[in-house]
Amino acid sequence: MTTESPADPTSPNMPSSSSQESLQSSTPWNPEKRKQLATFMDAWGQEMGQYPYEDVTDISVGLPIIYQARDVLDVGYSEDKPTNHEYTIVATYQYRWNIKAYHRYHFALKRDGSPVVLYSGSAVIVYNSDNTVNSPYNVMGETENQDLKDAFAKIVYSEN
């Protein structure tokens, strides 16, 4: 089983600012791109021996995201339009191999429209003093998996 540790999301890995300007005039995310990502995640999961990757976007909405165990990220969720947040998560996929262990990827667009893939190996549960659950949250960082970053960027910057 492949493991991964988060990297820093401030490192640019995609097109220049002029390419990003043309992205702003097109739709950065839409149902067709969502289908392309689903197809990619299905094939990639099989290739990685981590099948199936499930779309868990609906259950991830609203979970706070802690960046590298330090800062709460300014995150919004949208399947079809940008938000005013620092990161807009457009899809979330995970592969779970037991109840507490999984690979979870949040596919997001930064405020400037550039794509980023955030990774978490598990959710952290915060308990109240009476042992009830206070709030689960994800401790995440940018994925180090270049194939995943490149595939998402290719989908985002495509003409569809």
DSSP file with accessible surface (Angstrom, degrees, kcal/mol):
  #  RESIDUE AA STRUCTURE BP1 BP2  ACC     N-H-->O    O-->H-N    N-H-->O    O-->H-N    TCO  KAPPA ALPHA  PHI   PSI    X-CA   Y-CA   Z-CA
    1    1 A M              0   0  140      0, 0.0     2,-0.3     0, 0.0    48,-0.1   0.000 360.0 360.0 360.0 132.1    0.0    0.0    0.0
    2    2 A T        -     0   0   68     46,-0.3     2,-0.3     1,-0.0    46,-0.0  -0.597 360.0-162.6 -81.7 135.4    1.4    3.4   -1.0
    3    3 A T        -     0   0  116     -2,-0.3     2,-0.3   100,-0.0   100,-0.0  -0.797   5.0-166.6-113.0 164.5    1.6    6.0    1.7
    4    4 A E        -     0   0   33     -2,-0.3   117,-0.1   141,-0.0   139,-0.0  -0.993  11.8-150.2-149.0 148.9    2.0    9.7    1.2
    5    5 A S        -     0   0   64     -2,-0.3   139,-0.3   115,-0.1   115,-0.1  -0.941  34.3-101.6-120.4 148.1    2.9   12.8    3.2
    6    6 A P        -     0   0   48      0, 0.0     2,-0.2     0, 0.0   137,-0.2  -0.277  32.8-159.2 -67.7 151.8    1.6   16.3    2.5
    7    7 A A  B     -A  142   0A  24    135,-3.9   135,-2.1     4,-0.0   112,-0.1  -0.623  36.7 -73.0-116.5-178.3    3.7   18.9    0.7
    8    8 A D    >   -     0   0   77     -2,-0.2     3,-1.2   133,-0.2   133,-0.1  -0.641  31.5-152.0 -83.9 124.2    3.5   22.7    0.7
    9    9 A P  T 3  S+     0   0    3      0, 0.0    -1,-0.1     0, 0.0   134,-0.0   0.502  85.2  76.6 -76.5   1.2    0.6   24.1   -1.5
   10   10 A T  T 3   +     0   0   99      2,-0.1    -2,-0.0   132,-0.0     0, 0.0   0.579  68.7  99.7 -86.5  -7.5    2.4   27.3   -2.3
   11   11 A S  S <  S-     0   0   57     -3,-1.2     2,-0.1     2,-0.0    -4,-0.0  -0.687  73.1-134.6 -82.6 119.8    4.7   25.7   -4.8
   12   12 A P        +     0   0  122      0, 0.0    -2,-0.1     0, 0.0    -1,-0.0  -0.459  31.9 167.2 -73.0 143.0    3.4   26.4   -8.4
   13   13 A N        +     0   0   48    102,-0.2   140,-0.0    -2,-0.1    -2,-0.0   0.282  52.7  55.6-135.7   9.1    3.3   23.5  -10.7
   14   14 A M  S    S-     0   0   67      1,-0.3     6,-0.1   101,-0.1   100,-0.0  -0.560  88.2 -22.0-134.4-161.6    1.2   24.6  -13.6
   15   15 A P        -     0   0   33      0, 0.0    -1,-0.3     0, 0.0    -2,-0.1   0.173  64.5 -98.7 -52.8 158.6    0.7   27.2  -16.3
   16   16 A S     >  -     0   0   67      1,-0.1     4,-2.2     3,-0.1     3,-0.3  -0.038  43.2 -93.3 -65.9 173.2    2.1   30.8  -16.3
   17   17 A S  H  > S+     0   0   83      1,-0.2     4,-2.4     2,-0.2     5,-0.1   0.859 126.8  56.9 -62.6 -31.8    0.0   33.8  -15.3
   18   18 A S  H  > S+     0   0   73      2,-0.2     4,-1.6     1,-0.2    -1,-0.2   0.912 108.3  47.0 -67.4 -36.6   -1.0   34.4  -18.9
   19   19 A S  H  > S+     0   0   45     -3,-0.3     4,-1.7     1,-0.2    -2,-0.2   0.893 111.4  51.9 -66.8 -38.0   -2.4   30.8  -19.1
   20   20 A Q  H  X S+     0   0   38     -4,-2.2     4,-1.9     1,-0.2    -2,-0.2   0.874 104.4  56.7 -67.7 -33.7   -4.2   31.4  -15.8
   21   21 A E  H  X S+     0   0  137     -4,-2.4     4,-0.9     1,-0.2    -1,-0.2   0.919 106.9  48.5 -63.6 -39.5   -5.7   34.6  -17.2
   22   22 A S  H  X S+     0   0   71     -4,-1.6     4,-0.6     1,-0.2     3,-0.5   0.857 106.9  57.7 -68.8 -29.9   -7.2   32.6  -20.1
   23   23 A L  H >< S+     0   0    6     -4,-1.7     3,-1.4     1,-0.2    -1,-0.2   0.908  98.6  59.7 -62.7 -39.5   -8.5   30.1  -17.5
   24   24 A Q  H 3< S+     0   0  108     -4,-1.9    -1,-0.2     1,-0.3    -2,-0.2   0.816 102.8  52.1 -61.2 -28.2  -10.4   32.9  -15.8
   25   25 A S  H 3< S+     0   0  106     -4,-0.9    -1,-0.3    -3,-0.5    -2,-0.2   0.629 109.6  57.1 -84.5 -13.6  -12.3   33.6  -19.0
   26   26 A S  S << S-     0   0   45     -3,-1.4     3,-0.1    -4,-0.6   134,-0.1  -0.547 102.9 -87.7-104.7 178.1  -13.4   29.9  -19.3
   27   27 A T        -     0   0   77     -2,-0.2     3,-0.1     1,-0.2    -3,-0.1  -0.782  32.7-162.5 -88.4 114.4  -15.2   27.7  -16.9
   28   28 A P  S    S+     0   0   19      0, 0.0     2,-0.3     0, 0.0    -1,-0.2   0.788  75.4  20.9 -70.1 -23.5  -12.6   26.2  -14.6
   29   29 A W        +     0   0    5     51,-0.2   127,-0.0    -3,-0.1    50,-0.0  -0.996  69.1 145.9-148.5 137.3  -15.0   23.4  -13.4
   30   30 A N     >  -     0   0   27     -2,-0.3     4,-2.2    -3,-0.1     3,-0.2  -0.936  61.0 -82.7-156.9 175.0  -18.2   21.9  -14.8
   31   31 A P  H  > S+     0   0   93      0, 0.0     4,-2.1     0, 0.0     5,-0.1   0.854 124.6  54.4 -58.4 -35.2  -20.0   18.6  -15.0
   32   32 A E  H  > S+     0   0   87      2,-0.2     4,-2.1     1,-0.2     5,-0.1   0.922 109.5  46.7 -65.4 -42.5  -17.9   17.3  -17.9
   33   33 A K  H  > S+     0   0    1      1,-0.2     4,-2.4     2,-0.2    -1,-0.2   0.884 109.0  55.7 -66.7 -35.8  -14.7   18.0  -16.0
   34   34 A R  H  X S+     0   0   40     -4,-2.2     4,-2.3     1,-0.2    -1,-0.2   0.914 107.8  48.8 -60.8 -42.3  -16.2   16.2  -13.0
   35   35 A K  H  X S+     0   0  132     -4,-2.1     4,-2.5     2,-0.2    -2,-0.2   0.897 109.3  52.7 -63.7 -41.5  -16.9   13.2  -15.2
   36   36 A Q  H  X S+     0   0   48     -4,-2.1     4,-2.5     1,-0.2    -2,-0.2   0.910 109.8  48.2 -61.1 -41.5  -13.3   13.3  -16.5
   37   37 A L  H  X S+     0   0    0     -4,-2.4     4,-3.1     2,-0.2     5,-0.2   0.916 110.0  52.0 -66.0 -41.5  -12.0   13.3  -12.9
   38   38 A A  H  X S+     0   0   40     -4,-2.3     4,-2.1     2,-0.2    -2,-0.2   0.927 111.3  47.3 -59.8 -44.4  -14.2   10.4  -12.0
   39   39 A T  H  X S+     0   0  100     -4,-2.5     4,-2.1     1,-0.2     5,-0.2   0.923 113.4  48.4 -63.0 -44.8  -12.9    8.4  -14.9
   40   40 A F  H  X S+     0   0   54     -4,-2.5     4,-3.4     1,-0.2     5,-0.3   0.939 110.7  50.0 -61.3 -46.9   -9.3    9.3  -14.0
   41   41 A M  H  X S+     0   0    0     -4,-3.1     4,-2.5     1,-0.2     5,-0.2   0.870 109.1  52.9 -63.5 -35.1   -9.8    8.3  -10.4
   42   42 A D  H  X S+     0   0   67     -4,-2.1     4,-1.7    -5,-0.2    -1,-0.2   0.960 115.9  38.8 -62.5 -50.4  -11.3    5.0  -11.3
   43   43 A A  H  X S+     0   0   55     -4,-2.1     4,-2.5     2,-0.2    -2,-0.2   0.914 117.0  50.2 -67.3 -42.7   -8.3    4.1  -13.6
   44   44 A W  H  X S+     0   0    4     -4,-3.4     4,-2.4    -5,-0.2     6,-0.2   0.909 108.4  52.8 -64.8 -41.8   -5.7    5.6  -11.2
   45   45 A G  H  X>S+     0   0    0     -4,-2.5     5,-3.2    -5,-0.3     4,-0.5   0.915 110.8  47.0 -60.2 -42.6   -7.1    3.7   -8.2
   46   46 A Q  H ><5S+     0   0  107     -4,-1.7     3,-1.1     3,-0.2    -2,-0.2   0.930 111.8  50.7 -64.2 -43.3   -6.9    0.4  -10.1
   47   47 A E  H 3<5S+     0   0  144     -4,-2.5    -2,-0.2     1,-0.3    -1,-0.2   0.878 112.4  46.9 -61.7 -37.6   -3.3    1.2  -11.2
   48   48 A M  H 3<5S-     0   0   49     -4,-2.4   -46,-0.3    -5,-0.2    -1,-0.3   0.508 113.6-116.8 -81.9  -6.1   -2.3    2.0   -7.6
   49   49 A G  T <<5S+     0   0   57     -3,-1.1     2,-0.4    -4,-0.5    -3,-0.2   0.792  84.9 116.7  72.9  25.0   -3.9   -1.1   -6.3
   50   50 A Q      < -     0   0    3     -5,-3.2    -2,-0.1    -6,-0.2    -1,-0.1  -0.706  53.7-164.4-126.2  76.4   -6.3    1.1   -4.3
   51   51 A Y        +     0   0  119     -2,-0.4     2,-0.1     1,-0.2    -9,-0.1  -0.945  53.4  27.1-123.0 137.1   -9.7    0.3   -5.7
   52   52 A P        -     0   0   64      0, 0.0     2,-0.5     0, 0.0    44,-0.4   0.535  60.2-167.5 -96.4 150.3  -12.3    1.7   -5.5
   53   53 A Y        -     0   0   15    -12,-0.2     2,-0.4    42,-0.1    42,-0.2  -0.847  22.6-151.6 -85.2 129.9  -11.8    5.4   -5.0
   54   54 A E  E     -B   94   0A 106     40,-3.1    40,-2.1    -2,-0.5     2,-0.7  -0.843  16.9-119.1-108.9 143.9  -15.2    6.8   -4.0
   55   55 A D  E     +B   93   0A  68     -2,-0.4    38,-0.3    38,-0.2     3,-0.1  -0.689  39.1 166.2 -77.1 111.7  -16.5   10.3   -4.6
   56   56 A V     >  +     0   0   13     36,-2.7     4,-1.4    -2,-0.7     3,-0.3   0.020  31.5 122.9-116.8  25.9  -17.2   11.5   -1.0
   57   57 A T  H >> S+     0   0    4     35,-0.6     4,-1.3     1,-0.2     3,-0.6   0.918  72.3  53.6 -54.5 -47.1  -17.7   15.2   -1.9
   58   58 A D  H 34 S+     0   0  129      1,-0.3    -1,-0.2     2,-0.2     3,-0.2   0.857 112.1  43.0 -60.7 -37.5  -21.1   15.3   -0.3
   59   59 A I  H 34 S+     0   0  119     -3,-0.3    -1,-0.3     1,-0.2    -2,-0.2   0.648 111.2  56.1 -84.4 -13.3  -20.0   13.9    3.0
   60   60 A S  H X< S+     0   0    0     -4,-1.4     3,-2.2    -3,-0.6    -2,-0.2   0.676  77.1 113.4 -88.6 -19.1  -16.9   16.1    3.1
   61   61 A V  T 3< S+     0   0   79     -4,-1.3    15,-0.0     1,-0.3    -3,-0.0  -0.309  84.1  15.8 -58.0 127.8  -18.7   19.4    2.8
   62   62 A G  T 3  S+     0   0   61      1,-0.3    -1,-0.3    13,-0.0    -2,-0.1   0.260  86.1 131.7  94.1 -12.6  -18.3   21.4    5.9
   63   63 A L    <   -     0   0   31     -3,-2.2    -1,-0.3     1,-0.1    74,-0.2  -0.609  61.8-119.9 -72.1 126.2  -15.4   19.4    7.5
   64   64 A P        -     0   0   51      0, 0.0    74,-2.3     0, 0.0     2,-0.5  -0.351  23.1-142.5 -62.5 147.4  -12.8   21.9    8.6
   65   65 A I  E     -g  138   0B   2      8,-0.4     8,-2.9    72,-0.2     2,-0.5  -0.969   8.5-160.0-117.7 122.9   -9.4   21.5    7.0
   66   66 A I  E >   -gH 139  72B  26     72,-3.4    74,-3.0    -2,-0.5     2,-0.6  -0.905  18.0-135.0-101.1 122.9   -6.2   22.0    9.0
   67   67 A Y  E >> S-gH 140  71B  15      4,-4.1     3,-2.3    -2,-0.5     4,-1.5  -0.718  78.2 -27.0 -85.0 118.0   -3.2   22.7    6.9
   68   68 A Q  T 34 S-     0   0   55     72,-3.1    -1,-0.2    -2,-0.6    73,-0.1   0.838 115.6 -65.1  45.8  44.1   -0.2   20.6    8.1
   69   69 A A  T <4 S+     0   0   76     -3,-0.5    -1,-0.3    71,-0.2     3,-0.1   0.675 129.6  76.0  61.0  21.2   -1.5   20.6   11.7
   70   70 A R  T <4 S+     0   0  154     -3,-2.3     2,-0.4     1,-0.3    -2,-0.2   0.720  85.4  32.5-123.1 -57.6   -1.2   24.3   12.0
   71   71 A D  E  <  -H   67   0B  92     -4,-1.5    -4,-4.1     0, 0.0     2,-0.5  -0.898  65.6-125.3-118.5 141.2   -3.7   26.5   10.3
   72   72 A V  E     -H   66   0B 102     -2,-0.4    -6,-0.2    -6,-0.3     2,-0.2  -0.699  37.6-130.1 -79.0 125.0   -7.4   26.2    9.4
   73   73 A L        -     0   0   23     -8,-2.9     2,-1.1    -2,-0.5    -8,-0.4  -0.527  12.4-118.0 -77.9 147.7   -7.7   26.8    5.7
   74   74 A D        +     0   0   62     -2,-0.2    13,-2.1   -10,-0.1     2,-0.4  -0.744  53.1 172.2 -83.0  99.5  -10.3   29.2    4.2
   75   75 A V  E     +c   87   0A  28     -2,-1.1     2,-0.3    11,-0.2    13,-0.2  -0.928  22.1 179.8-123.5 137.4  -12.3   26.6    2.2
   76   76 A G  E     -c   88   0A   5     11,-2.6    13,-3.3    -2,-0.4     2,-0.4  -0.871  20.1-136.2-123.8 162.4  -15.5   26.7    0.3
   77   77 A Y  E     +c   89   0A  51     -2,-0.3     2,-0.3    11,-0.2    13,-0.2  -0.979  32.0 151.4-121.7 133.6  -17.2   23.9   -1.6
   78   78 A S        -     0   0   16     11,-2.3     5,-0.1    -2,-0.4    -2,-0.1  -0.923  31.6-160.5-160.3 135.0  -18.8   24.2   -5.0
   79   79 A E  S    S+     0   0   84     -2,-0.3   -45,-0.1     1,-0.1    11,-0.1   0.516  94.1  17.5 -91.2  -6.1  -19.3   21.8   -7.9
   80   80 A D  S    S+     0   0   95      1,-0.3   -51,-0.2   -50,-0.1    -1,-0.1   0.480 116.2  37.0-147.4  -0.8  -19.8   24.4  -10.6
   81   81 A K  S    S-     0   0  135    -53,-0.1    -1,-0.3   -54,-0.1   -51,-0.0  -0.999  75.3 -97.5-154.3 155.4  -18.5   27.9   -9.7
   82   82 A P        -     0   0   89      0, 0.0     2,-0.2     0, 0.0    -5,-0.1  -0.265  34.8-151.6 -66.5 158.1  -15.7   29.7   -7.9
   83   83 A T        -     0   0   35      2,-0.2     5,-0.1    -7,-0.1    -7,-0.1  -0.680  28.8-107.3-117.9 179.4  -16.2   30.9   -4.3
   84   84 A N  S    S+     0   0  152     -2,-0.2     2,-0.1     3,-0.1    27,-0.1   0.284  85.7 107.8 -90.5  11.0  -14.6   33.9   -2.4
   85   85 A H  S    S-     0   0   68      1,-0.1    -2,-0.2     2,-0.1   -10,-0.1  -0.448  83.9-114.3 -87.1 163.3  -12.6   31.4   -0.3
   86   86 A E  S    S+     0   0   83    -12,-0.2    25,-1.7     1,-0.2     2,-0.4   0.890 107.1  26.0 -61.1 -38.5   -8.8   30.9   -0.6
   87   87 A Y  E     -cD  75 110A   8    -13,-2.1   -11,-2.6    23,-0.2     2,-0.6  -0.992  67.7-161.6-127.8 134.1   -9.6   27.3   -1.8
   88   88 A T  E     -cD  76 109A   4     21,-2.8    21,-2.4    -2,-0.4     2,-0.5  -0.959  15.8-148.0-113.0 112.3  -12.7   26.0   -3.5
   89   89 A I  E     +cD  77 108A   1    -13,-3.3   -11,-2.3    -2,-0.6    19,-0.3  -0.708  20.5 175.3 -82.2 125.2  -13.1   22.3   -3.3
   90   90 A V  E     +     0   0A   2     17,-2.9     2,-0.3    -2,-0.5    18,-0.2   0.627  65.5   3.7-104.5 -20.2  -14.8   20.9   -6.4
   91   91 A A  E     - D   0 107A   0     16,-1.4    16,-3.3   -34,-0.1     2,-0.4  -0.968  55.6-157.4-162.3 150.9  -14.5   17.2   -5.6
   92   92 A T  E     - D   0 106A   0     -2,-0.3   -36,-2.7    14,-0.2   -35,-0.6  -0.995  13.0-178.4-135.6 128.9  -13.3   14.8   -2.9
   93   93 A Y  E     -BD  55 105A  10     12,-2.3    12,-3.4    -2,-0.4     2,-0.3  -0.947   3.0-177.4-124.6 146.8  -12.3   11.2   -3.4
   94   94 A Q  E     -BD  54 104A   5    -40,-2.1   -40,-3.1    -2,-0.4     2,-0.5  -0.995  21.2-153.8-143.9 151.9  -11.1    8.6   -1.0
   95   95 A Y  E     - D   0 103A  31      8,-2.3     8,-2.5    -2,-0.3     2,-0.5  -0.997  20.8-165.3-118.3 121.2   -9.9    5.1   -0.8
   96   96 A R  E     + D   0 102A  91     -2,-0.5     6,-0.2   -44,-0.4     3,-0.1  -0.938  19.2 174.7-112.5 126.1  -10.6    3.4    2.6
   97   97 A W  E    S-     0   0A  91      4,-1.7     2,-0.3    -2,-0.5     5,-0.2   0.553  75.0  -0.7-106.7 -11.0   -8.9    0.2    3.5
   98   98 A N  E >  S- D   0 101A  81      3,-1.4     3,-0.7     1,-0.0    -1,-0.3  -0.958  90.3 -81.4-159.3 179.7  -10.3    0.1    7.1
   99   99 A I  T 3  S+     0   0  137     -2,-0.3     3,-0.0     1,-0.3    -1,-0.0   0.810 126.0  24.6 -59.1 -32.7  -12.6    2.1    9.4
  100  100 A K  T 3  S+     0   0  170      1,-0.1     2,-0.5    22,-0.1    -1,-0.3   0.445 110.8  75.5-111.9  -2.1   -9.8    4.6   10.4
  101  101 A A  E <   +D   98   0A  19     -3,-0.7    -4,-1.7    21,-0.1    -3,-1.4  -0.953  54.0 128.2-122.0 126.8   -7.4    4.5    7.5
  102  102 A Y  E     -D   96   0A   6     19,-1.8     2,-0.5    -2,-0.5    -6,-0.2  -0.982  51.6-117.1-160.5 165.5   -7.8    6.0    4.1
  103  103 A H  E     -D   95   0A   3     -8,-2.5    -8,-2.3    -2,-0.3     2,-0.4  -0.978  35.6-173.8-105.9 124.0   -6.3    8.2    1.4
  104  104 A R  E     -DE  94 120A  10     16,-2.8    16,-2.2    -2,-0.5     2,-0.5  -0.982   5.9-168.1-123.8 131.2   -8.5   11.3    0.9
  105  105 A Y  E     -DE  93 119A   4    -12,-3.4   -12,-2.3    -2,-0.4     2,-0.6  -0.977   7.3-160.6-121.1 123.6   -7.9   13.8   -1.9
  106  106 A H  E     -DE  92 118A   0     12,-2.6    12,-2.9    -2,-0.5     2,-0.6  -0.922  12.1-152.0 -98.3 119.8   -9.6   17.2   -2.0
  107  107 A F  E     +DE  91 117A   0    -16,-3.3   -17,-2.9    -2,-0.6   -16,-1.4  -0.843  30.6 169.5 -93.7 119.5   -9.5   18.6   -5.6
  108  108 A A  E     -DE  89 116A   0      8,-2.9     8,-2.5    -2,-0.6     2,-0.5  -0.883  36.3-136.6-135.0 160.2   -9.5   22.4   -5.3
  109  109 A L  E     -DE  88 115A  10    -21,-2.4   -21,-2.8    -2,-0.3     5,-0.1  -0.976  27.3-133.2-114.2 129.7   -9.1   25.6   -7.1
  110  110 A K  E >   -D   87   0A  45      4,-3.2     3,-2.7    -2,-0.5   -23,-0.2  -0.320  35.7 -96.1 -71.7 166.8   -7.2   28.4   -5.4
  111  111 A R  T 3  S+     0   0  149    -25,-1.7    -1,-0.1     1,-0.3   -24,-0.1   0.848 127.6  55.8 -54.2 -34.0   -8.6   31.9   -5.5
  112  112 A D  T 3  S-     0   0   78    -26,-0.2    -1,-0.3     2,-0.1   -88,-0.1   0.458 122.5-106.5 -80.8   1.5   -6.4   32.7   -8.5
  113  113 A G  S <  S+     0   0    7     -3,-2.7    -2,-0.1     1,-0.3    -1,-0.1   0.346  74.7 137.3  93.7  -6.7   -8.0   29.7  -10.4
  114  114 A S        -     0   0   12     -5,-0.1    -4,-3.2     1,-0.1    -1,-0.3  -0.494  54.3-115.9 -76.5 143.8   -4.9   27.4  -10.2
  115  115 A P  E     +E  109   0A   8      0, 0.0     2,-0.3     0, 0.0    -6,-0.2  -0.469  34.1 175.9 -79.9 149.1   -5.6   23.8   -9.3
  116  116 A V  E     -E  108   0A   4     -8,-2.5    -8,-2.9    -2,-0.1     2,-0.5  -0.985  20.5-147.6-148.9 143.7   -4.3   22.1   -6.2
  117  117 A V  E     -E  107   0A   0     -2,-0.3    26,-3.0   -10,-0.2     2,-0.4  -0.968  15.3-158.7-115.8 116.6   -4.8   18.6   -4.8
  118  118 A L  E     -EF 106 142A   0    -12,-2.9   -12,-2.6    -2,-0.5     2,-0.4  -0.769   9.6-156.2 -95.5 142.0   -4.9   18.4   -1.0
  119  119 A Y  E     +EF 105 141A  10     22,-3.6    22,-1.4    -2,-0.4     2,-0.3  -0.915  15.8 175.1-123.3 142.9   -4.2   15.0    0.7
  120  120 A S  E     -E  104   0A   3    -16,-2.2   -16,-2.8    -2,-0.4    20,-0.1  -0.993  21.7-157.6-142.0 141.1   -5.0   13.5    4.1
  121  121 A G  S    S-     0   0   29     18,-0.3   -19,-1.8    -2,-0.3     2,-0.3   0.573  78.5 -12.7 -90.6 -12.1   -4.4   10.0    5.4
  122  122 A S        -     0   0   52     17,-0.3    17,-0.7   -21,-0.2     2,-0.3  -0.964  68.5-100.6-174.7 163.9   -7.2   10.2    8.0
  123  123 A A  E     -I  138   0B  32     -2,-0.3     2,-0.5   -23,-0.2    15,-0.2  -0.674  30.7-135.1 -91.9 151.3   -9.6   12.4    9.8
  124  124 A V  E     -I  137   0B  51     13,-3.0    13,-2.2    -2,-0.3     2,-0.5  -0.924  14.7-149.7-106.0 131.5   -8.9   13.5   13.3
  125  125 A I  E     -I  136   0B  68     -2,-0.5     2,-0.5    11,-0.2     8,-0.0  -0.894   3.4-153.5-103.9 128.7  -11.8   13.3   15.7
  126  126 A V  E     -I  135   0B  50      9,-1.2     8,-3.7    -2,-0.5     9,-1.1  -0.892  14.7-155.9-101.6 124.2  -12.0   15.9   18.5
  127  127 A Y  E     -I  133   0B 130     -2,-0.5     6,-0.2     6,-0.2     2,-0.1  -0.792   9.9-129.8-103.0 145.0  -13.9   14.6   21.6
  128  128 A N    >   -     0   0   64      4,-3.3     3,-2.2    -2,-0.4     6,-0.1  -0.346  40.6 -95.4 -76.3 169.6  -15.6   16.6   24.3
  129  129 A S  T 3  S+     0   0  136      1,-0.3    -1,-0.1     2,-0.1    -2,-0.0   0.787 127.2  56.9 -61.4 -24.2  -14.9   15.9   28.0
  130  130 A D  T 3  S-     0   0  106      2,-0.1    -1,-0.3     1,-0.0     3,-0.1   0.274 121.5-107.6 -91.4  14.4  -17.9   13.6   28.1
  131  131 A N  S <  S+     0   0  130     -3,-2.2     2,-0.2     1,-0.3    -2,-0.1   0.604  76.6 134.3  71.5  14.6  -16.5   11.5   25.2
  132  132 A T        -     0   0   65      1,-0.1    -4,-3.3     2,-0.0     2,-0.3  -0.638  66.9 -96.0 -87.8 154.8  -19.0   12.8   22.6
  133  133 A V  E     - I   0 127B  81     -2,-0.2    -6,-0.2    -6,-0.2    -1,-0.1  -0.539  37.9-178.6 -74.4 127.2  -17.7   13.8   19.2
  134  134 A N  E     -     0   0B  95     -8,-3.7    -7,-0.2    -2,-0.3    -1,-0.2   0.909  64.0 -29.9 -86.0 -60.9  -17.1   17.5   19.0
  135  135 A S  E     - I   0 126B  37     -9,-1.1    -9,-1.2     2,-0.0     2,-0.2  -0.879  49.2-141.7-163.6 125.2  -15.9   17.9   15.4
  136  136 A P  E     + I   0 125B  44      0, 0.0     2,-0.3     0, 0.0   -11,-0.2  -0.628  30.2 174.4 -81.6 150.4  -14.0   15.8   12.9
  137  137 A Y  E     - I   0 124B  61    -13,-2.2   -13,-3.0    -2,-0.2     2,-0.5  -0.975  28.9-115.9-149.8 162.7  -11.5   17.6   10.7
  138  138 A N  E     -gI  65 123B   0    -74,-2.3   -72,-3.4    -2,-0.3     2,-0.7  -0.893  12.2-151.7-103.5 129.3   -8.9   16.8    8.1
  139  139 A V  E     +g   66   0B  43    -17,-0.7   -18,-0.3    -2,-0.5   -17,-0.3  -0.909  39.8 164.1 -95.0 116.7   -5.3   17.5    8.6
  140  140 A M  E     +g   67   0B   0    -74,-3.0   -72,-3.1    -2,-0.7     2,-0.3  -0.857  28.2 176.2-134.7 165.7   -4.0   18.0    5.0
  141  141 A G  E     - F   0 119A   0    -22,-1.4   -22,-3.6    -2,-0.3  -133,-0.2  -0.917  52.4 -65.3-154.1 174.6   -1.3   19.3    2.8
  142  142 A E  E     -AF   7 118A   2   -135,-2.1  -135,-3.9    -2,-0.3   -24,-0.3  -0.431  60.9-106.2 -67.6 139.4   -0.7   19.4   -0.9
  143  143 A T        -     0   0    0    -26,-3.0   -26,-0.2  -137,-0.2    -1,-0.1  -0.290  14.9-149.7 -61.4 148.7   -0.2   15.9   -2.4
  144  144 A E        +     0   0  102   -139,-0.3     2,-1.0    -3,-0.1    -1,-0.1   0.470  67.0 110.5 -92.8  -5.0    3.3   14.9   -3.4
  145  145 A N     >  -     0   0   30      1,-0.2     4,-2.1     2,-0.1     3,-0.2  -0.587  49.8-169.8 -78.0 103.8    1.9   12.6   -6.1
  146  146 A Q  H  > S+     0   0   85     -2,-1.0     4,-3.0     1,-0.2     5,-0.2   0.859  82.6  57.9 -65.0 -35.6    2.9   14.4   -9.4
  147  147 A D  H  > S+     0   0  100      1,-0.2     4,-2.3     2,-0.2    -1,-0.2   0.919 109.0  45.9 -60.9 -41.8    0.7   12.2  -11.6
  148  148 A L  H  > S+     0   0    0      2,-0.2     4,-2.3     1,-0.2     5,-0.2   0.932 113.8  47.8 -67.7 -44.4   -2.4   13.2   -9.6
  149  149 A K  H  X S+     0   0   21     -4,-2.1     4,-2.4     1,-0.2    -2,-0.2   0.929 114.0  47.5 -61.9 -44.1   -1.5   16.9   -9.7
  150  150 A D  H  X S+     0   0   68     -4,-3.0     4,-2.6     1,-0.2    -1,-0.2   0.903 111.2  50.2 -65.3 -42.8   -0.8   16.8  -13.4
  151  151 A A  H  X S+     0   0   18     -4,-2.3     4,-2.1    -5,-0.2    -1,-0.2   0.929 112.5  46.6 -63.6 -43.1   -4.0   14.9  -14.2
  152  152 A F  H  X S+     0   0    2     -4,-2.3     4,-2.9     2,-0.2     5,-0.2   0.937 113.0  49.3 -65.0 -44.4   -6.1   17.3  -12.2
  153  153 A A  H  X S+     0   0    0     -4,-2.4     4,-2.9    -5,-0.2    -1,-0.2   0.917 108.8  53.2 -61.3 -41.4   -4.4   20.4  -13.8
  154  154 A K  H  X S+     0   0  163     -4,-2.6     4,-0.5     1,-0.2    -1,-0.2   0.913 111.7  46.0 -60.5 -41.2   -4.9   18.9  -17.3
  155  155 A I  H >< S+     0   0   13     -4,-2.1     3,-1.0     2,-0.2    -2,-0.2   0.947 113.7  48.1 -66.1 -47.6   -8.6   18.5  -16.6
  156  156 A V  H 3< S+     0   0    0     -4,-2.9    -2,-0.2     1,-0.2    -1,-0.2   0.923 115.4  44.0 -59.7 -44.4   -9.0   22.0  -15.1
  157  157 A Y  H 3< S+     0   0   44     -4,-2.9    -1,-0.2    -5,-0.2    -2,-0.2   0.478  90.9 111.5 -84.9   0.8   -7.1   23.7  -18.0
  158  158 A S  S << S-     0   0   30     -3,-1.0  -125,-0.1    -4,-0.5    -3,-0.1  -0.270  78.0-118.4 -70.5 162.1   -8.9   21.7  -20.7
  159  159 A E              0   0  172   -133,-0.1  -132,-0.2    -2,-0.0    -1,-0.1   0.553 360.0 360.0 -77.6 -12.6  -11.4   23.5  -23.0
  160  160 A N              0   0   88     -5,-0.2  -133,-0.1  -132,-0.1  -127,-0.1  -0.232 360.0 360.0 -61.2 360.0  -14.4   21.4  -21.9
